[in-house]
Amino acid sequence: MADIERIMAAEQRNPGLALKVGFNHRYHYGILEAKKIVDSGEYGNILWMRGVYGKAQGSGNPNEWRNSPQLAGGGILFDQGIHMLDLFRHFCGDFTEIKSMCTTAFWDVPQEDNAFALLRDDAGRIAMLHSSFTQWKHKFCLEIYMEDGYVMVDGMPSSTRSYRDEWIIHARKHTGYAIGNPHENATFCNTDPSWDMEMAEFVDCIRSGKPVQNGTSRDAYEVMKLVFGIYDADDSFTAPPEIQAQNG
C-alpha cells in the first residue's frame, strides 16, 4: 500500500502530468460490451457477480520471479486475481465487507496458489472470486446476474492462446416453458484490442489534458485494499512477512 500512496503523492505534486495504471482487462471486447449492457439497464440492477481467473503455475520452479514475495508482491491473488477484482469494482464500485480463504494447496511456494473471496457492497450486492494457480485448463469467466437477465464474458484471447477464445453471452430470464434455459445471444471474439486501446487512452489524456477514466490511482489504491483485505480476512492464512509489511 505504501508504494501506491507514494505514487499518489507524486501525482498530487505534478497536476500537469497524466498517471494511468495498467488494467487492460477493462478494454477486452467482451468487457466493453458487457459494460454497455449493464449500464443500459436492459436487465435491471446487478444482483451478484462471479469471477474465475485461473491458470496452471508454469514449471513450479521456486526460483521463478512469480514465486518471490519480494518481486511479485503476492501469489495468484496478486498475479491475476487483482484484475478480476478491478472488474468487480468497474461494474459495482467499492466493496465494504470481505470473507475469504487463501491456501497453498499444491505448489511448494511461499505465497497462496488459490484464493477464494466473497465481497459485499453497501447495497448488498455480492461478488465471488476464485483465483487459482491450479486451474490445469486455463480459465477466465465473469458472470453478472441482474434482476431480469445476465451477461457472461467467457474466455480471453491472450497472446499465448491458452485460454478459450472470448465469448460474450447474454440473455433475458424466462418464465413458463423456458424457465432456467433462456435463449442466449452469443458473440465470438478472437482478437485482443485491449493493449492498443489502453495505450490510446493514455496518449489522448497526455495530449488533451483530459483526466484518465480507466486505471486511475484511486482504482489502483482501492483494488490493492481489496487484495490485502482478502489476505487479512482469512485468519488461518499466514502471508509471507514481505506481504504483511506492505499492508502495514
Backbone as CSV, one residue per row, in Angstrom:
resi,resn,N_x,N_y,N_z,CA_x,CA_y,CA_z,C_x,C_y,C_z
1,MET,0.822,-1.199,0.000,0.000,0.000,0.000,0.864,1.260,0.000
2,ALA,2.016,1.176,0.645,2.889,2.343,0.698,3.369,2.746,-0.690
3,ASP,3.557,1.764,-1.575,4.002,2.078,-2.940,2.987,2.966,-3.658
4,ILE,1.720,2.553,-3.652,0.717,3.336,-4.361,0.476,4.669,-3.666
5,GLU,0.639,4.726,-2.352,0.497,6.006,-1.650,1.581,6.979,-2.086
6,ARG,2.815,6.492,-2.294,3.887,7.363,-2.788,3.599,7.831,-4.214
7,ILE,3.055,6.929,-5.025,2.699,7.302,-6.394,1.610,8.371,-6.391
8,MET,0.614,8.205,-5.537,-0.471,9.187,-5.458,0.046,10.542,-4.978
9,ALA,0.997,10.526,-4.061,1.583,11.782,-3.590,2.325,12.475,-4.724
10,ALA,3.060,11.700,-5.529,3.759,12.282,-6.682,2.757,12.849,-7.687
11,GLU,1.626,12.175,-7.842,0.580,12.665,-8.749,0.062,14.021,-8.276
12,GLN,-0.149,14.153,-6.980,-0.626,15.424,-6.445,0.380,16.551,-6.656
13,ARG,1.659,16.216,-6.604,2.697,17.235,-6.797,2.850,17.642,-8.256
14,ASN,2.307,16.840,-9.170,2.502,17.084,-10.603,1.159,17.065,-11.334
15,PRO,0.299,18.048,-11.080,-1.051,18.027,-11.655,-1.073,18.149,-13.178
16,GLY,0.012,18.589,-13.777,0.049,18.728,-15.233,0.395,17.446,-15.960
17,LEU,0.686,16.380,-15.212,1.074,15.109,-15.828,-0.079,14.103,-15.736
18,ALA,-0.014,13.100,-16.600,-1.043,12.061,-16.622,-0.498,10.794,-15.976
19,LEU,-1.300,10.188,-15.110,-0.946,8.930,-14.462,-2.017,7.894,-14.786
20,LYS,-1.591,6.769,-15.308,-2.537,5.704,-15.659,-1.950,4.369,-15.224
21,VAL,-2.778,3.552,-14.585,-2.366,2.244,-14.078,-2.881,1.167,-15.039
22,GLY,-2.084,0.121,-15.250,-2.393,-0.880,-16.268,-3.457,-1.885,-15.858
23,PHE,-4.708,-1.590,-16.179,-5.805,-2.538,-16.011,-6.415,-2.818,-17.381
24,ASN,-5.647,-3.496,-18.225,-6.056,-3.660,-19.626,-7.289,-4.542,-19.799
25,HIS,-7.632,-5.344,-18.782,-8.801,-6.212,-18.934,-10.086,-5.404,-19.156
26,ARG,-10.108,-4.168,-18.713,-11.281,-3.327,-18.936,-11.536,-3.087,-20.423
27,TYR,-10.507,-3.283,-21.245,-10.614,-2.986,-22.668,-10.826,-4.236,-23.517
28,HIS,-10.951,-5.392,-22.908,-11.303,-6.572,-23.693,-12.678,-6.357,-24.315
29,TYR,-12.845,-6.862,-25.526,-14.094,-6.644,-26.247,-15.298,-7.088,-25.411
30,GLY,-15.219,-8.265,-24.826,-16.340,-8.774,-24.051,-16.684,-7.891,-22.871
31,ILE,-15.665,-7.364,-22.179,-15.902,-6.486,-21.031,-16.524,-5.176,-21.490
32,LEU,-16.036,-4.622,-22.600,-16.615,-3.388,-23.129,-18.090,-3.566,-23.452
33,GLU,-18.424,-4.693,-24.084,-19.820,-4.945,-24.439,-20.661,-5.229,-23.199
34,ALA,-20.098,-5.970,-22.240,-20.836,-6.244,-21.009,-21.142,-4.953,-20.256
35,LYS,-20.205,-4.034,-20.243,-20.414,-2.753,-19.558,-21.551,-1.981,-20.215
36,LYS,-21.612,-2.011,-21.540,-22.716,-1.328,-22.231,-24.057,-1.936,-21.849
37,ILE,-24.094,-3.269,-21.791,-25.342,-3.959,-21.468,-25.780,-3.640,-20.042
38,VAL,-24.849,-3.717,-19.093,-25.179,-3.444,-17.696,-25.627,-1.994,-17.530
39,ASP,-24.868,-1.063,-18.124,-25.178,0.359,-17.961,-26.482,0.752,-18.645
40,SER,-26.913,-0.011,-19.650,-28.160,0.304,-20.350,-29.385,0.066,-19.482
41,GLY,-29.253,-0.772,-18.452,-30.381,-1.106,-17.610,-31.335,-2.097,-18.242
42,GLU,-30.936,-2.680,-19.367,-31.799,-3.610,-20.098,-32.282,-4.756,-19.227
43,TYR,-31.409,-5.237,-18.331,-31.770,-6.366,-17.482,-31.937,-5.964,-16.023
44,GLY,-32.044,-4.686,-15.766,-32.229,-4.229,-14.397,-30.916,-4.083,-13.641
45,ASN,-31.013,-4.051,-12.342,-29.851,-3.824,-11.484,-29.080,-5.111,-11.231
46,ILE,-27.790,-4.965,-10.934,-26.946,-6.118,-10.610,-27.366,-6.716,-9.269
47,LEU,-27.483,-8.041,-9.252,-27.743,-8.776,-8.013,-26.455,-9.355,-7.439
48,TRP,-25.672,-10.027,-8.307,-24.428,-10.652,-7.862,-23.509,-10.894,-9.053
49,MET,-22.239,-11.125,-8.756,-21.237,-11.414,-9.776,-20.380,-12.592,-9.328
50,ARG,-19.857,-13.321,-10.301,-18.949,-14.429,-10.006,-17.808,-14.394,-11.013
51,GLY,-16.581,-14.456,-10.523,-15.421,-14.403,-11.406,-14.445,-15.534,-11.115
52,VAL,-14.018,-16.221,-12.165,-12.985,-17.255,-12.065,-11.846,-16.858,-12.993
53,TYR,-10.651,-16.803,-12.437,-9.472,-16.470,-13.239,-8.354,-17.389,-12.770
54,GLY,-8.000,-18.350,-13.604,-7.027,-19.328,-13.151,-6.153,-19.860,-14.260
55,LYS,-4.987,-20.331,-13.848,-4.044,-20.925,-14.781,-3.197,-21.940,-14.035
56,ALA,-2.502,-22.781,-14.827,-1.534,-23.708,-14.252,-0.239,-22.949,-14.012
57,GLN,0.318,-23.107,-12.849,1.516,-22.351,-12.496,2.732,-22.915,-13.197
58,GLY,2.993,-22.486,-14.402,4.218,-22.761,-15.132,4.963,-24.025,-14.757
59,SER,6.219,-23.878,-14.450,7.092,-25.010,-14.157,7.085,-25.384,-12.676
60,GLY,6.602,-24.493,-11.835,6.689,-24.727,-10.398,8.077,-24.455,-9.845
61,ASN,8.943,-23.862,-10.660,10.308,-23.537,-10.236,10.264,-22.520,-9.092
62,PRO,10.768,-22.882,-7.903,10.690,-21.953,-6.771,11.508,-20.686,-6.986
63,ASN,12.430,-20.709,-7.952,13.259,-19.531,-8.210,12.632,-18.577,-9.223
64,GLU,11.482,-18.946,-9.783,10.794,-18.071,-10.735,10.342,-16.802,-10.020
65,TRP,10.391,-15.664,-10.721,10.097,-14.389,-10.053,8.687,-14.348,-9.480
66,ARG,7.734,-15.033,-10.112,6.359,-15.010,-9.614,6.246,-15.658,-8.238
67,ASN,7.213,-16.475,-7.868,7.180,-17.172,-6.585,7.959,-16.447,-5.500
68,SER,8.439,-15.241,-5.796,9.203,-14.477,-4.824,8.344,-13.358,-4.243
69,PRO,8.062,-13.383,-2.939,7.265,-12.302,-2.347,7.898,-10.929,-2.563
70,GLN,9.234,-10.868,-2.561,9.900,-9.584,-2.734,9.673,-9.006,-4.127
71,LEU,9.582,-9.885,-5.141,9.443,-9.417,-6.520,7.984,-9.361,-6.967
72,ALA,7.216,-10.374,-6.598,5.834,-10.463,-7.089,4.844,-9.727,-6.196
73,GLY,5.157,-9.569,-4.919,4.257,-8.877,-4.001,3.171,-9.748,-3.415
74,GLY,2.919,-10.907,-4.023,1.883,-11.805,-3.551,1.767,-12.988,-4.489
75,GLY,0.828,-13.876,-4.221,0.658,-15.060,-5.046,-0.335,-14.846,-6.163
76,ILE,-1.165,-15.863,-6.439,-2.079,-15.807,-7.573,-3.101,-14.690,-7.424
77,LEU,-3.470,-14.342,-6.186,-4.420,-13.250,-5.985,-3.849,-11.948,-6.530
78,PHE,-2.553,-11.750,-6.324,-1.895,-10.545,-6.818,-1.590,-10.665,-8.304
79,ASP,-1.267,-11.862,-8.748,-0.834,-12.077,-10.130,-1.995,-11.892,-11.109
80,GLN,-3.125,-12.547,-10.855,-4.274,-12.480,-11.750,-5.540,-11.985,-11.066
81,GLY,-5.725,-12.397,-9.826,-6.961,-12.049,-9.137,-7.204,-10.565,-9.062
82,ILE,-6.135,-9.771,-9.012,-6.281,-8.323,-8.907,-7.037,-7.758,-10.103
83,HIS,-6.888,-8.394,-11.281,-7.601,-7.920,-12.471,-9.089,-8.216,-12.374
84,MET,-9.453,-9.377,-11.841,-10.869,-9.674,-11.661,-11.475,-8.760,-10.599
85,LEU,-10.722,-8.479,-9.547,-11.201,-7.551,-8.535,-11.429,-6.163,-9.124
86,ASP,-10.536,-5.741,-10.014,-10.729,-4.449,-10.672,-12.007,-4.453,-11.506
87,LEU,-12.294,-5.582,-12.170,-13.531,-5.657,-12.953,-14.760,-5.637,-12.048
88,PHE,-14.691,-6.284,-10.891,-15.795,-6.199,-9.931,-16.078,-4.726,-9.593
89,ARG,-15.017,-3.977,-9.310,-15.171,-2.554,-8.990,-15.675,-1.779,-10.204
90,HIS,-15.214,-2.159,-11.381,-15.612,-1.485,-12.619,-17.130,-1.555,-12.804
91,PHE,-17.732,-2.658,-12.402,-19.167,-2.843,-12.575,-19.981,-2.433,-11.350
92,CYS,-19.414,-2.571,-10.155,-20.201,-2.363,-8.932,-19.716,-1.224,-8.048
93,GLY,-18.496,-0.782,-8.218,-17.960,0.199,-7.287,-17.266,-0.487,-6.118
94,ASP,-17.222,0.180,-4.988,-16.432,-0.308,-3.862,-17.192,-1.340,-3.025
95,PHE,-16.408,-2.234,-2.414,-16.941,-3.266,-1.515,-16.465,-2.979,-0.098
96,THR,-17.326,-3.272,0.846,-17.025,-2.907,2.232,-16.933,-4.095,3.175
97,GLU,-17.295,-5.294,2.703,-17.240,-6.489,3.553,-16.537,-7.608,2.807
98,ILE,-15.641,-8.314,3.495,-14.834,-9.345,2.854,-14.824,-10.612,3.710
99,LYS,-15.065,-11.750,3.062,-14.835,-13.071,3.646,-13.908,-13.816,2.693
100,SER,-12.968,-14.595,3.225,-12.018,-15.230,2.308,-11.385,-16.481,2.893
101,MET,-10.850,-17.283,1.985,-9.955,-18.382,2.316,-8.837,-18.397,1.286
102,CYS,-7.610,-18.380,1.766,-6.428,-18.463,0.904,-5.633,-19.700,1.299
103,THR,-5.053,-20.351,0.303,-4.354,-21.587,0.617,-3.201,-21.824,-0.341
104,THR,-2.197,-22.528,0.134,-1.170,-23.097,-0.731,-1.494,-24.581,-0.822
105,ALA,-2.286,-24.933,-1.839,-2.867,-26.264,-1.921,-1.947,-27.283,-2.578
106,PHE,-1.068,-26.819,-3.484,-0.304,-27.775,-4.280,1.149,-27.362,-4.489
107,TRP,1.367,-26.142,-4.953,2.723,-25.728,-5.300,3.542,-25.410,-4.052
108,ASP,4.805,-25.754,-4.083,5.708,-25.503,-2.960,6.277,-24.091,-3.091
109,VAL,5.422,-23.104,-2.794,5.802,-21.698,-2.912,5.378,-20.987,-1.631
110,PRO,5.982,-19.835,-1.314,5.670,-19.159,-0.057,4.359,-18.384,-0.069
111,GLN,3.777,-18.158,-1.283,2.518,-17.426,-1.351,1.364,-18.373,-1.656
112,GLU,0.165,-17.815,-1.683,-1.033,-18.611,-1.963,-1.061,-19.067,-3.425
113,ASP,-1.552,-20.288,-3.655,-1.781,-20.736,-5.031,-3.272,-20.791,-5.353
114,ASN,-4.117,-20.533,-4.359,-5.550,-20.393,-4.575,-6.104,-19.372,-3.588
115,ALA,-7.011,-18.543,-4.067,-7.684,-17.575,-3.205,-9.172,-17.587,-3.530
116,PHE,-9.987,-17.696,-2.494,-11.444,-17.679,-2.621,-11.946,-16.497,-1.795
117,ALA,-12.798,-15.677,-2.380,-13.255,-14.487,-1.656,-14.713,-14.189,-1.952
118,LEU,-15.406,-13.717,-0.926,-16.749,-13.171,-1.049,-16.698,-11.707,-0.645
119,LEU,-17.207,-10.853,-1.506,-17.207,-9.416,-1.262,-18.655,-8.923,-1.279
120,ARG,-18.976,-7.964,-0.400,-20.320,-7.395,-0.395,-20.218,-5.880,-0.299
121,ASP,-21.043,-5.187,-1.084,-21.039,-3.731,-1.024,-22.182,-3.238,-0.143
122,ASP,-22.290,-1.924,0.014,-23.297,-1.355,0.916,-24.720,-1.556,0.409
123,ALA,-24.850,-1.851,-0.892,-26.173,-2.110,-1.459,-26.570,-3.579,-1.315
124,GLY,-25.688,-4.397,-0.749,-25.984,-5.805,-0.555,-25.603,-6.689,-1.725
125,ARG,-24.996,-6.130,-2.756,-24.572,-6.942,-3.899,-23.314,-7.723,-3.535
126,ILE,-23.254,-8.968,-3.973,-22.162,-9.861,-3.604,-21.389,-10.274,-4.846
127,ALA,-20.065,-10.283,-4.732,-19.183,-10.764,-5.795,-18.335,-11.898,-5.241
128,MET,-18.225,-12.979,-6.001,-17.467,-14.150,-5.577,-16.290,-14.360,-6.522
129,LEU,-15.099,-14.520,-5.961,-13.868,-14.672,-6.736,-13.193,-16.002,-6.424
130,HIS,-12.727,-16.683,-7.466,-11.772,-17.767,-7.309,-10.601,-17.477,-8.232
131,SER,-9.435,-17.278,-7.642,-8.201,-17.047,-8.381,-7.265,-18.208,-8.095
132,SER,-6.760,-18.879,-9.157,-6.105,-20.164,-8.939,-4.851,-20.358,-9.779
133,PHE,-3.832,-20.956,-9.147,-2.640,-21.449,-9.834,-2.745,-22.957,-10.098
134,THR,-3.879,-23.565,-9.774,-4.070,-24.995,-10.045,-5.248,-25.221,-10.983
135,GLN,-5.516,-24.245,-11.834,-6.533,-24.382,-12.874,-5.824,-25.005,-14.077
136,TRP,-5.819,-26.326,-14.137,-4.991,-27.013,-15.139,-5.436,-26.692,-16.560
137,LYS,-6.697,-26.390,-16.743,-7.181,-25.835,-18.012,-7.442,-24.352,-17.772
138,HIS,-6.634,-23.491,-18.371,-6.718,-22.062,-18.112,-8.147,-21.552,-18.323
139,LYS,-8.553,-20.628,-17.445,-9.949,-20.190,-17.482,-10.082,-18.737,-17.064
140,PHE,-10.892,-18.003,-17.838,-11.345,-16.663,-17.449,-12.842,-16.613,-17.674
141,CYS,-13.597,-16.301,-16.632,-15.049,-16.206,-16.782,-15.596,-15.205,-15.770
142,LEU,-16.320,-14.223,-16.272,-17.003,-13.245,-15.418,-18.489,-13.322,-15.719
143,GLU,-19.276,-13.604,-14.683,-20.730,-13.683,-14.804,-21.364,-12.565,-13.984
144,ILE,-22.308,-11.869,-14.589,-23.011,-10.785,-13.914,-24.507,-11.071,-14.017
145,TYR,-25.132,-11.317,-12.893,-26.550,-11.638,-12.881,-27.348,-10.451,-12.359
146,MET,-28.368,-10.092,-13.125,-29.193,-8.924,-12.843,-30.636,-9.342,-12.602
147,GLU,-31.506,-8.397,-12.341,-32.891,-8.694,-11.966,-33.647,-9.428,-13.073
148,ASP,-33.378,-9.083,-14.329,-34.154,-9.637,-15.433,-33.314,-10.420,-16.441
149,GLY,-32.045,-10.685,-16.130,-31.213,-11.420,-17.070,-29.777,-11.468,-16.610
150,TYR,-28.897,-11.812,-17.518,-27.494,-11.959,-17.156,-26.608,-11.685,-18.368
151,VAL,-25.346,-11.401,-18.070,-24.321,-11.276,-19.094,-23.087,-12.002,-18.600
152,MET,-22.414,-12.693,-19.516,-21.252,-13.506,-19.167,-20.141,-13.250,-20.191
153,VAL,-18.931,-13.050,-19.712,-17.753,-12.993,-20.576,-16.936,-14.238,-20.279
154,ASP,-16.842,-15.121,-21.269,-16.212,-16.426,-21.076,-15.058,-16.566,-22.056
155,GLY,-13.835,-16.671,-21.528,-12.660,-16.809,-22.374,-11.902,-15.501,-22.503
156,MET,-10.701,-15.587,-23.049,-9.843,-14.428,-23.193,-8.846,-14.690,-24.313
157,PRO,-8.839,-13.857,-25.351,-7.918,-14.087,-26.471,-6.504,-13.598,-26.151
158,SER,-5.837,-14.275,-25.220,-4.500,-13.859,-24.805,-3.472,-14.171,-25.895
159,SER,-2.300,-13.590,-25.758,-1.251,-13.794,-26.762,-0.789,-15.249,-26.816
160,THR,-0.899,-15.971,-25.694,-0.471,-17.370,-25.671,-1.528,-18.302,-26.258
161,ARG,-2.747,-17.797,-26.414,-3.887,-18.583,-26.904,-4.183,-19.790,-26.007
162,SER,-3.797,-19.723,-24.750,-4.007,-20.850,-23.848,-5.364,-20.783,-23.150
163,TYR,-6.068,-19.673,-23.318,-7.422,-19.566,-22.797,-8.410,-19.773,-23.941
164,ARG,-9.629,-20.140,-23.595,-10.683,-20.213,-24.596,-10.848,-18.838,-25.243
165,ASP,-11.051,-18.813,-26.571,-11.337,-17.543,-27.216,-12.595,-16.929,-26.612
166,GLU,-12.668,-15.628,-26.680,-13.653,-14.881,-25.902,-15.061,-14.938,-26.506
167,TRP,-16.016,-15.199,-25.636,-17.426,-15.122,-25.983,-18.108,-14.170,-25.009
168,ILE,-19.001,-13.352,-25.518,-19.889,-12.589,-24.642,-21.291,-13.124,-24.865
169,ILE,-21.912,-13.530,-23.774,-23.204,-14.204,-23.812,-24.160,-13.447,-22.893
170,HIS,-25.356,-13.167,-23.393,-26.330,-12.521,-22.521,-27.727,-12.990,-22.877
171,ALA,-28.614,-12.920,-21.889,-29.974,-13.408,-22.082,-30.899,-12.775,-21.064
172,ARG,-32.171,-12.730,-21.436,-33.214,-12.304,-20.514,-33.802,-13.544,-19.852
173,LYS,-34.074,-13.460,-18.562,-34.658,-14.609,-17.870,-36.032,-14.921,-18.467
174,HIS,-36.387,-16.190,-18.463,-37.672,-16.617,-18.998,-38.505,-17.234,-17.895
175,THR,-39.792,-17.195,-18.095,-40.728,-17.889,-17.216,-41.491,-18.906,-18.054
176,GLY,-42.242,-19.727,-17.398,-43.024,-20.706,-18.143,-42.159,-21.817,-18.697
177,TYR,-42.358,-22.159,-19.968,-41.703,-23.332,-20.557,-40.187,-23.209,-20.607
178,ALA,-39.659,-21.979,-20.669,-38.212,-21.810,-20.837,-37.503,-21.442,-19.539
179,ILE,-38.169,-21.584,-18.414,-37.544,-21.178,-17.162,-36.247,-21.963,-16.935
180,GLY,-35.197,-21.246,-16.605,-33.905,-21.879,-16.360,-33.113,-22.193,-17.609
181,ASN,-33.686,-21.951,-18.780,-32.973,-22.246,-20.027,-33.353,-21.228,-21.102
182,PRO,-33.042,-19.942,-20.857,-33.457,-18.900,-21.796,-32.649,-18.930,-23.091
183,HIS,-33.194,-18.324,-24.114,-32.465,-18.162,-25.379,-31.336,-17.157,-25.175
184,GLU,-30.114,-17.537,-25.553,-28.951,-16.692,-25.333,-28.482,-16.029,-26.623
185,ASN,-28.000,-14.810,-26.480,-27.311,-14.106,-27.548,-25.812,-14.252,-27.305
186,ALA,-25.083,-14.766,-28.288,-23.655,-15.029,-28.112,-22.853,-14.414,-29.253
187,THR,-21.767,-13.718,-28.893,-20.875,-13.112,-29.869,-19.459,-13.584,-29.598
188,PHE,-18.780,-14.000,-30.659,-17.426,-14.552,-30.561,-16.402,-13.482,-30.907
189,CYS,-15.294,-13.486,-30.162,-14.208,-12.539,-30.446,-12.882,-13.267,-30.273
190,ASN,-12.015,-13.191,-31.270,-10.720,-13.873,-31.144,-9.544,-12.919,-31.302
191,THR,-9.777,-11.624,-31.104,-8.688,-10.652,-31.116,-8.672,-9.905,-29.790
192,ASP,-7.539,-9.343,-29.454,-7.385,-8.631,-28.187,-6.969,-7.188,-28.467
193,PRO,-7.934,-6.249,-28.455,-7.597,-4.847,-28.703,-7.165,-4.097,-27.453
194,SER,-7.105,-4.801,-26.311,-7.007,-4.107,-25.031,-5.737,-3.275,-24.893
195,TRP,-4.595,-3.834,-25.318,-3.334,-3.106,-25.139,-3.330,-1.814,-25.953
196,ASP,-3.768,-1.898,-27.207,-3.789,-0.714,-28.067,-4.768,0.328,-27.541
197,MET,-5.935,-0.116,-27.094,-6.940,0.825,-26.600,-6.496,1.474,-25.290
198,GLU,-5.858,0.700,-24.434,-5.362,1.250,-23.172,-4.312,2.324,-23.431
199,MET,-3.372,2.027,-24.329,-2.325,2.999,-24.634,-2.898,4.222,-25.342
200,ALA,-3.894,4.018,-26.219,-4.503,5.135,-26.938,-5.159,6.113,-25.963
201,GLU,-5.832,5.578,-24.935,-6.443,6.467,-23.947,-5.376,7.259,-23.193
202,PHE,-4.281,6.590,-22.852,-3.201,7.256,-22.131,-2.626,8.398,-22.966
203,VAL,-2.340,8.112,-24.233,-1.774,9.135,-25.118,-2.749,10.302,-25.278
204,ASP,-4.036,9.983,-25.417,-5.039,11.037,-25.568,-5.092,11.924,-24.337
205,CYS,-4.992,11.332,-23.151,-5.005,12.122,-21.922,-3.771,13.025,-21.838
206,ILE,-2.641,12.519,-22.286,-1.417,13.328,-22.281,-1.566,14.518,-23.218
207,ARG,-2.082,14.257,-24.408,-2.169,15.308,-25.430,-3.269,16.316,-25.143
208,SER,-4.400,15.832,-24.626,-5.556,16.708,-24.461,-5.692,17.298,-23.068
209,GLY,-5.031,16.680,-22.100,-5.189,17.122,-20.721,-6.433,16.581,-20.048
210,LYS,-7.191,15.714,-20.743,-8.382,15.116,-20.138,-7.973,14.166,-19.012
211,PRO,-8.796,14.053,-17.983,-8.452,13.131,-16.894,-8.571,11.674,-17.335
212,VAL,-7.731,10.822,-16.768,-7.783,9.385,-17.030,-9.099,8.832,-16.491
213,GLN,-9.771,7.986,-17.265,-11.043,7.407,-16.859,-10.885,5.987,-16.319
214,ASN,-10.003,5.213,-16.924,-9.803,3.814,-16.544,-8.370,3.615,-16.085
215,GLY,-8.207,3.075,-14.883,-6.859,2.877,-14.367,-6.322,4.101,-13.666
216,THR,-7.168,4.745,-12.877,-6.724,5.897,-12.093,-5.951,5.425,-10.866
217,SER,-5.297,6.349,-10.204,-4.579,5.987,-8.985,-5.561,5.493,-7.910
218,ARG,-6.772,6.053,-7.899,-7.757,5.567,-6.927,-8.180,4.145,-7.264
219,ASP,-8.324,3.833,-8.553,-8.620,2.445,-8.937,-7.565,1.513,-8.360
220,ALA,-6.307,1.895,-8.515,-5.212,1.059,-8.019,-5.258,0.943,-6.497
221,TYR,-5.481,2.054,-5.826,-5.483,2.061,-4.366,-6.602,1.182,-3.809
222,GLU,-7.805,1.330,-4.373,-8.946,0.584,-3.843,-8.832,-0.911,-4.116
223,VAL,-8.310,-1.281,-5.284,-8.185,-2.707,-5.572,-7.056,-3.328,-4.747
224,MET,-6.011,-2.556,-4.463,-4.954,-3.045,-3.573,-5.517,-3.262,-2.161
225,LYS,-6.395,-2.374,-1.712,-7.040,-2.561,-0.408,-7.838,-3.860,-0.380
226,LEU,-8.495,-4.179,-1.500,-9.239,-5.436,-1.560,-8.301,-6.636,-1.475
227,VAL,-7.189,-6.584,-2.203,-6.229,-7.688,-2.178,-5.754,-7.953,-0.751
228,PHE,-5.294,-6.919,-0.071,-4.769,-7.114,1.274,-5.896,-7.403,2.269
229,GLY,-7.107,-6.895,1.968,-8.252,-7.233,2.799,-8.600,-8.712,2.709
230,ILE,-8.436,-9.279,1.517,-8.684,-10.717,1.338,-7.645,-11.534,2.099
231,TYR,-6.390,-11.123,2.033,-5.370,-11.808,2.830,-5.721,-11.747,4.320
232,ASP,-6.088,-10.561,4.788,-6.329,-10.363,6.224,-7.578,-11.080,6.719
233,ALA,-8.571,-11.259,5.824,-9.859,-11.816,6.255,-9.779,-13.305,6.569
234,ASP,-8.728,-13.980,6.110,-8.547,-15.401,6.415,-7.588,-15.526,7.591
235,ASP,-8.126,-15.773,8.759,-7.302,-15.844,9.967,-6.335,-17.022,9.945
236,SER,-6.650,-18.039,9.137,-5.798,-19.229,9.111,-4.657,-19.105,8.108
237,PHE,-4.667,-18.046,7.288,-3.643,-17.879,6.262,-2.584,-16.922,6.774
238,THR,-1.335,-17.359,6.734,-0.221,-16.508,7.142,0.545,-16.077,5.901
239,ALA,0.418,-14.823,5.562,1.122,-14.299,4.395,2.603,-14.165,4.715
240,PRO,3.480,-14.241,3.687,4.907,-14.019,3.924,5.143,-12.651,4.554
241,PRO,6.224,-12.501,5.329,6.483,-11.223,6.011,6.507,-10.037,5.066
242,GLU,6.999,-10.238,3.819,7.075,-9.126,2.868,5.676,-8.605,2.542
243,ILE,4.709,-9.514,2.428,3.338,-9.107,2.133,2.725,-8.417,3.348
244,GLN,2.996,-8.955,4.541,2.467,-8.333,5.754,3.007,-6.912,5.913
245,ALA,4.288,-6.730,5.578,4.905,-5.406,5.704,4.248,-4.409,4.753
246,GLN,3.902,-4.862,3.529,3.261,-3.959,2.572,1.928,-3.474,3.086
247,ASN,1.250,-4.340,3.826,-0.069,-3.973,4.316,-0.006,-3.258,5.655
248,GLY,1.197,-3.120,6.208,1.332,-2.435,7.480,0.781,-3.257,8.636
